[in-house]
Amino acid sequence: MESFYELIPDQSQTLDLQLKKFQESGLCEFSNGIFQWKPEAVLFLDSKILELTSFD
């Protein structure tokens, strides 16, 4: 994730918080810089990906 965050340094902190929020809701695993959707999240992927792309 660090190399990805380097591409968007001004938004990396916000993205990190959003991914942790998804993890807390049980939709994904996010640890040691590795992000992975859980299989049961498949029904929510469209809306959650839109959330990730529309943060300010």
C-alpha positions in Angstrom: 0.0 0.0 0.0 2.9 2.4 0.7 3.9 2.5 -3.0 0.2 3.2 -3.9 0.0 5.9 -1.2 3.0 7.6 -2.7 1.0 8.1 -5.9 -1.6 10.1 -4.0 0.2 11.6 -1.0 -2.4 14.3 -0.4 -5.2 11.7 0.0 -3.4 8.8 1.5 -4.4 9.5 5.1 -8.1 9.8 4.1 -7.9 6.6 2.1 -6.2 4.8 4.9 -9.0 5.8 7.3 -11.7 4.8 4.9 -10.1 1.3 4.4 -9.9 0.8 8.2 -13.6 1.8 8.4 -14.4 -0.9 5.8 -12.4 -3.4 7.9 -14.3 -2.5 11.1 -17.6 -3.1 9.2 -16.3 -6.6 8.3 -16.2 -6.1 4.5 -12.5 -6.5 4.1 -9.2 -7.4 5.7 -6.6 -4.6 6.0 -3.4 -5.3 7.8 0.3 -4.8 7.3 -0.4 -2.7 4.2 -2.4 -5.5 2.5 -6.0 -4.8 1.5 -8.4 -7.6 0.5 -12.2 -7.7 0.1 -14.0 -10.5 1.9 -16.1 -12.8 -0.3 -19.3 -11.7 1.5 -18.6 -8.1 0.5 -19.3 -8.8 -3.2 -22.8 -7.4 -3.1 -21.5 -4.1 -1.8 -18.4 -3.7 -4.0 -19.9 -1.1 -6.5 -21.1 1.2 -3.8 -17.9 0.8 -1.6 -15.6 1.4 -4.6 -17.6 4.6 -5.4 -17.1 5.7 -1.7 -13.3 5.2 -2.1 -13.2 7.3 -5.3 -15.3 10.1 -4.0 -13.6 11.0 -0.8 -12.4 14.6 -0.4 
